[in-house]
Amino acid sequence: MKEKILQYKWWIITAVLLVAFGFWIFITRPVYDDVYTPKPVEGNPYATVKIVEFSDLQCPACGSAYPITKQIMEAYGDRVRLEYKHFPLTSLHAFAFKAAEASECANDQGKFWEYVDIAFTNQKALRTSDLKKYAEQLGLDMDKFENCLDSSAKAKYVTADYNEGIGKGVGGTPTFFINDVKLQYWNYGNFSMAIENALALTALSEASNESITEDTEE
C-alpha cells in the first residue's frame, strides 16, 4: 500500500513539473507581431517581362547563378522585373529553411535583397548565430529580428513559396521562369536570349493590340 502511495506521489510530482515546464516555455517563447510583407521586386514592377526565381540560399548552384541574375538585371534595367521565391531543399541543405526565414524577417525591416546578398556571399556560414550576425551587420533592429527568427513567424511564407514551386513543377534549384516559361539553362547567353524573345513577343502583342484598337475606333 505504501509503495502505491509513493508511486502516486511521484506521478503527481512529475505531472506538476511537466505542467510547470510547459507554462514556462509558453511565457518565455519569443513573441513577434507578424504581418505579411510582400517581397520587393527588383527592376521595374510594371515591366511586361517577369522573371521568377525559385532559389535556396544554401544551394551552391544558386550561389553561382546569383551573380548572373545581377548581370541580367544590370543589362535589362527597367525592361524586366525579378521576383524571388524560396525553395529550400531541406534534405540537402540543413540551414536553408532558417536562412529563408531570416531573409523574410529582414524584409519586414526593408532589407530583403541586402540580406539575400549577404547570405549568398556567406553560404558556408548559415547557422542561426550567423544569420543574427548578418542582421546586425545590416543595422537591423535586433530585438525585432531575433523575435521574428526565433519564433519561426515567417516559416509559413517560406512554405507557401515552396508549395508554389512544387505546383509549377520545380524539382531543383535554381529554377527560373520568364513569363511563366521555364528557363532550361541559366548561363548568361541563354538567359539573355530568353529575355530578348520575351521582349519581342510582348512588343508584338502590344503592337497587335494597338492595331485592333485603331481599327475599332475607325
C-alpha positions as CSV (number, residue, x, y, z in Angstrom):
1,M,0.0,0.0,0.0
2,K,2.8,2.4,0.9
3,E,4.6,1.6,-2.4
4,K,1.4,2.5,-4.3
5,I,1.0,5.8,-2.4
6,L,4.7,6.6,-3.1
7,Q,4.2,5.8,-6.7
8,Y,1.1,8.1,-7.0
9,K,3.1,10.9,-5.3
10,W,5.8,10.6,-7.9
11,W,3.3,10.6,-10.7
12,I,1.7,13.8,-9.2
13,I,5.1,15.5,-8.8
14,T,6.1,14.5,-12.4
15,A,2.8,15.9,-13.7
16,V,3.1,19.1,-11.8
17,L,6.7,19.6,-13.1
18,L,5.6,18.9,-16.7
19,V,2.8,21.4,-16.4
20,A,5.2,24.0,-14.8
21,F,7.8,23.4,-17.6
22,G,5.1,23.8,-20.3
23,F,3.9,27.0,-18.7
24,W,7.5,28.3,-18.5
25,I,8.0,27.5,-22.2
26,F,4.7,29.3,-23.0
27,I,5.5,32.5,-21.2
28,T,9.2,32.7,-22.3
29,R,8.8,31.8,-26.0
30,P,9.6,34.6,-28.5
31,V,6.6,36.7,-29.5
32,Y,6.5,38.5,-32.8
33,D,3.6,40.5,-34.2
34,D,3.8,39.0,-37.6
35,V,2.4,40.8,-40.6
36,Y,2.7,39.8,-44.3
37,T,5.3,41.9,-46.0
38,P,5.4,41.3,-49.8
39,K,9.0,40.7,-51.0
40,P,10.2,43.7,-53.1
41,V,10.5,43.2,-56.9
42,E,13.9,44.0,-58.4
43,G,13.7,46.1,-61.6
44,N,10.6,47.6,-62.9
45,P,7.4,46.4,-61.1
46,Y,5.4,47.2,-64.2
47,A,7.7,45.5,-66.7
48,T,5.9,43.1,-69.1
49,V,8.8,40.6,-68.8
50,K,8.7,38.9,-65.5
51,I,11.5,36.7,-64.2
52,V,10.6,34.4,-61.3
53,E,13.4,32.7,-59.5
54,F,13.0,29.7,-57.1
55,S,16.1,29.5,-55.0
56,D,17.8,28.1,-52.0
57,L,20.2,30.3,-50.0
58,Q,22.5,27.4,-49.1
59,C,22.5,25.8,-52.6
60,P,25.9,26.2,-54.3
61,A,24.4,26.3,-57.8
62,C,22.1,29.1,-56.6
63,G,25.2,30.9,-55.4
64,S,26.7,30.6,-58.8
65,A,23.5,31.8,-60.5
66,Y,23.1,34.8,-58.3
67,P,25.8,37.0,-59.9
68,I,24.4,36.1,-63.3
69,T,20.9,37.4,-62.3
70,K,22.7,40.5,-61.1
71,Q,24.3,40.9,-64.6
72,I,20.9,40.3,-66.2
73,M,19.2,43.0,-64.1
74,E,22.0,45.5,-64.8
75,A,21.8,44.8,-68.5
76,Y,18.0,45.0,-68.9
77,G,17.2,47.5,-66.1
78,D,13.6,48.7,-66.2
79,R,12.6,46.4,-69.0
80,V,12.3,43.4,-66.7
81,R,11.3,42.6,-63.1
82,L,12.6,39.9,-60.9
83,E,10.7,38.1,-58.2
84,Y,12.4,35.8,-55.7
85,K,10.7,32.7,-54.3
86,H,12.1,30.4,-51.6
87,F,12.6,26.8,-52.4
88,P,14.8,25.4,-49.6
89,L,16.0,21.8,-50.3
90,T,16.0,20.8,-46.7
91,S,17.0,17.2,-47.4
92,L,20.3,18.5,-48.8
93,H,20.8,21.9,-47.0
94,A,20.2,21.8,-43.3
95,F,20.3,25.6,-42.8
96,A,18.4,26.7,-46.0
97,F,14.9,26.9,-44.4
98,K,16.0,29.0,-41.5
99,A,18.1,31.3,-43.8
100,A,15.0,31.8,-45.9
101,E,13.1,32.8,-42.7
102,A,15.8,35.2,-41.8
103,S,15.6,36.9,-45.2
104,E,11.8,37.3,-44.6
105,C,12.5,38.8,-41.1
106,A,14.9,41.2,-42.8
107,N,12.2,42.0,-45.3
108,D,10.0,43.3,-42.5
109,Q,12.6,45.9,-41.9
110,G,13.1,46.8,-45.6
111,K,16.3,44.8,-46.1
112,F,15.3,41.8,-48.1
113,W,17.7,42.0,-51.1
114,E,20.5,43.1,-48.8
115,Y,20.0,40.1,-46.7
116,V,19.8,37.7,-49.7
117,D,23.0,39.2,-50.9
118,I,24.9,38.7,-47.7
119,A,23.5,35.2,-47.3
120,F,24.7,34.1,-50.8
121,T,28.1,35.7,-50.1
122,N,28.4,33.6,-46.9
123,Q,26.7,30.3,-47.9
124,K,29.1,28.2,-45.8
125,A,28.1,30.0,-42.6
126,L,24.3,30.0,-42.2
127,R,23.8,28.7,-38.7
128,T,21.3,30.7,-36.6
129,S,24.1,32.6,-34.9
130,D,25.5,33.6,-38.3
131,L,22.0,34.7,-39.5
132,K,21.7,37.0,-36.5
133,K,25.2,38.3,-37.1
134,Y,24.4,39.3,-40.6
135,A,21.3,41.1,-39.4
136,E,23.4,43.1,-37.0
137,Q,25.8,44.0,-39.9
138,L,22.9,45.3,-41.8
139,G,21.9,47.5,-38.9
140,L,18.5,45.8,-38.3
141,D,16.6,46.2,-35.0
142,M,18.0,43.1,-33.3
143,D,15.2,42.6,-30.8
144,K,12.6,42.5,-33.6
145,F,14.8,40.4,-35.8
146,E,15.6,37.8,-33.2
147,N,12.0,37.6,-32.0
148,C,11.0,37.1,-35.6
149,L,13.6,34.4,-36.3
150,D,13.3,32.5,-33.0
151,S,9.5,32.4,-33.2
152,S,9.6,30.9,-36.7
153,A,7.0,33.6,-37.6
154,K,8.0,33.5,-41.3
155,A,8.0,29.7,-41.8
156,K,4.5,29.8,-43.3
157,Y,5.6,32.2,-46.0
158,V,8.7,30.1,-46.9
159,T,6.5,27.1,-47.1
160,A,4.0,28.9,-49.3
161,D,6.7,29.8,-51.8
162,Y,8.0,26.2,-51.7
163,N,4.5,24.8,-52.4
164,E,4.0,27.3,-55.2
165,G,7.2,25.9,-56.7
166,I,6.0,22.3,-56.4
167,G,2.8,23.4,-58.2
168,K,4.9,24.8,-61.1
169,G,7.0,21.6,-61.4
170,V,10.1,22.9,-59.7
171,G,12.3,20.0,-58.6
172,G,15.7,21.6,-58.0
173,T,17.4,25.0,-57.6
174,P,17.8,27.4,-59.1
175,T,14.8,27.3,-61.3
176,F,13.8,30.4,-63.4
177,F,10.6,31.2,-65.2
178,I,10.4,34.0,-67.8
179,N,6.8,35.0,-68.4
180,D,5.8,31.6,-67.0
181,V,8.1,29.7,-69.3
182,K,10.8,27.6,-67.6
183,L,14.3,28.5,-68.5
184,Q,16.2,25.3,-69.3
185,Y,19.7,26.7,-68.9
186,W,20.6,29.7,-66.8
187,N,24.0,30.7,-68.2
188,Y,24.1,34.3,-69.3
189,G,23.8,33.7,-73.0
190,N,20.6,31.5,-72.7
191,F,19.2,33.8,-70.1
192,S,19.7,36.9,-72.3
193,M,18.3,35.1,-75.4
194,A,15.1,34.1,-73.5
195,I,14.6,37.6,-72.3
196,E,15.1,39.0,-75.8
197,N,12.5,36.6,-77.1
198,A,10.0,37.5,-74.3
199,L,10.6,41.2,-75.1
200,A,10.0,40.7,-78.8
201,L,6.8,38.7,-78.1
202,T,5.4,41.4,-75.7
203,A,6.2,44.1,-78.2
204,L,4.4,42.2,-80.9
205,S,1.4,41.7,-78.7
206,E,1.3,45.4,-77.8
207,A,1.5,46.4,-81.4
208,S,-1.3,44.0,-82.3
209,N,-3.5,45.3,-79.6
210,E,-2.9,48.9,-80.7
211,S,-3.8,47.9,-84.3
212,I,-7.0,46.3,-83.1
213,T,-7.9,49.4,-81.0
214,E,-7.3,51.7,-84.0
215,D,-9.5,49.6,-86.3
216,T,-12.2,49.5,-83.7
217,E,-12.1,53.3,-83.3
218,E,-12.4,53.8,-87.1
